[in-house]
Amino acid sequence: MKFEVRLENLGEGADEATVSFWYYDPGEEVSEGEDLAEIVTDKATFNVPAPVTGRLAEIVAKEGFAVKRGDLLGTIETKER
């Protein structure tokens, strides 16, 4: 089953952010709670944790891309069906 990783929180007053770094490449295994990506706003830098355990299937928001709250960052494929 594919699980969408979306940008849920940008912090107070931030409307847009930039994906600065992905800690994993597609195909690599990730565990729930591990940092997947680093996101930068004009006020703060924070990490997006993996919401589930599985394999990073796809990176949609590449490094350097601007993203907004709710945008799809990538997908994780889980072993659950």
PAKE-259001 format. One line per 4 residues: their letters; for each residue x, y, z of N, C-alpha, C, O. Coordinates in steps of 0.05 Angstrom, whole numbers. Example, Ala and Ser with C-alpha at 12.3 -4.5 7.8 and 13.67 -1.06 7.14 Angstrom:
2
as) 264:-114:156:246:-90:156:264:-66:156:285:-66:169  257:-45:142:273:-21:143:258:1:157:268:23:161
//
This chain:
81
mkfe) 17:-23:0:0:0:0:18:25:0:37:26:15  11:44:-17:27:69:-17:14:89:2:-10:93:2  31:103:17:23:123:36:34:150:27:59:152:22  18:170:25:27:196:17:40:211:40:29:212:62
vrle) 63:223:35:76:240:55:70:269:47:80:278:26  55:283:63:47:311:57:59:330:78:64:322:100  63:354:69:73:375:88:50:384:105:31:397:95  50:377:130:28:383:148:30:409:162:10:423:166
nlge) 54:417:170:57:440:187:81:457:177:103:447:173  76:483:174:98:501:166:105:520:189:124:536:186  91:518:211:96:537:232:79:562:229:68:567:208  77:577:250:60:600:251:69:622:231:93:630:232
gade) 51:631:215:57:653:197:71:646:171:75:663:154  79:621:168:93:613:143:74:601:123:57:584:130  75:611:98:58:602:77:72:583:58:60:567:44  99:586:56:114:570:37:141:563:49:152:576:67
atvs) 152:540:39:178:531:49:193:519:25:182:517:3  218:512:30:234:499:9:245:473:20:254:471:43  244:452:3:256:426:11:286:430:7:295:434:-15  301:428:29:330:433:27:346:407:25:367:406:13
fwyy) 335:385:36:350:360:36:332:336:41:315:337:58  337:314:26:324:288:32:345:270:45:367:268:34  338:258:67:357:240:81:358:212:68:377:197:73  338:205:52:337:179:39:333:182:10:323:202:0
dpge) 340:161:-5:335:160:-34:313:140:-39:308:122:-22  299:143:-61:278:123:-67:289:95:-67:311:90:-77  274:77:-56:282:49:-53:293:42:-26:294:18:-19  301:62:-10:312:56:16:290:53:37:268:65:35
evse) 295:36:56:276:30:78:277:53:98:298:64:105  253:61:108:251:82:129:233:71:151:216:54:147  238:81:175:222:73:198:205:96:207:214:120:205  182:90:217:164:111:227:179:129:247:192:119:266
gedl) 176:155:244:189:174:262:216:184:253:225:204:263  229:169:235:256:178:225:252:202:207:232:205:194  272:220:208:271:244:191:274:236:162:292:222:154  255:245:145:256:240:116:268:263:101:285:259:83
aeiv) 260:288:108:268:311:93:271:335:111:259:337:132  288:353:103:292:379:117:278:400:101:281:402:77  262:416:115:246:437:103:255:464:115:259:466:140  257:484:99:266:511:108:245:532:101:236:534:78
tdka) 237:548:121:220:571:116:238:596:121:261:593:128  226:619:118:241:643:123:247:647:153:263:664:160  233:632:170:236:635:199:249:611:213:260:614:235  248:587:200:257:563:215:265:541:195:257:541:172
tfnv) 280:522:206:287:498:192:276:474:209:280:474:233  262:456:196:252:433:211:253:408:193:257:410:169  248:385:206:249:359:192:221:348:190:204:352:208  216:334:168:190:319:165:196:290:171:212:277:158
papv) 182:279:191:187:251:199:170:232:181:150:239:170  180:208:179:165:187:165:140:180:181:143:173:204  117:181:169:92:175:183:88:145:187:72:137:204  101:128:170:98:99:172:125:86:166:144:99:156
tgrl) 127:61:171:151:45:165:147:32:137:125:22:132  167:34:120:165:22:94:188:30:77:210:35:87  184:30:50:205:37:31:197:63:18:175:66:8  216:82:17:211:107:4:208:101:-26:227:94:-40
aeiv) 184:104:-36:178:96:-64:183:119:-83:193:114:-106  177:143:-75:180:165:-94:184:192:-79:172:196:-58  201:208:-91:204:236:-81:191:254:-102:199:254:-125  170:268:-94:156:285:-112:167:314:-110:172:326:-131
akeg) 171:324:-86:182:351:-82:213:348:-80:223:342:-58  226:354:-101:256:351:-102:269:373:-86:256:393:-79  294:369:-79:310:389:-65:310:415:-81:314:415:-105  304:437:-66:303:463:-79:275:471:-87:271:494:-94
favk) 255:453:-86:228:459:-94:214:474:-72:218:469:-48  197:493:-79:180:507:-61:155:491:-56:144:480:-75  147:489:-31:123:473:-23:106:490:-4:115:508:10  80:483:-3:61:495:15:48:474:32:50:450:26
rgdl) 35:482:53:21:464:71:2:447:54:-14:457:38  3:420:59:-15:402:45:-3:390:19:-13:371:8  20:401:10:32:391:-15:43:363:-11:52:356:11  43:347:-32:54:320:-32:84:322:-34:95:334:-53
lgti) 98:310:-14:127:310:-15:138:284:-27:158:285:-42  125:262:-21:134:236:-32:114:215:-24:94:220:-12  122:190:-30:105:167:-22:123:145:-9:146:142:-16  111:131:10:124:108:23:106:84:17:82:85:21
etke) 119:63:8:104:38:4:108:20:28:130:14:37  85:12:39:85:-5:63:79:-34:55:70:-39:33  85:-52:73:79:-81:67:50:-88:73:42:-110:66  36:-70:85:7:-75:91:-8:-74:65:-1:-59:46
r) -30:-89:64:-47:-89:40:-75:-81:46:-92:-80:29
//
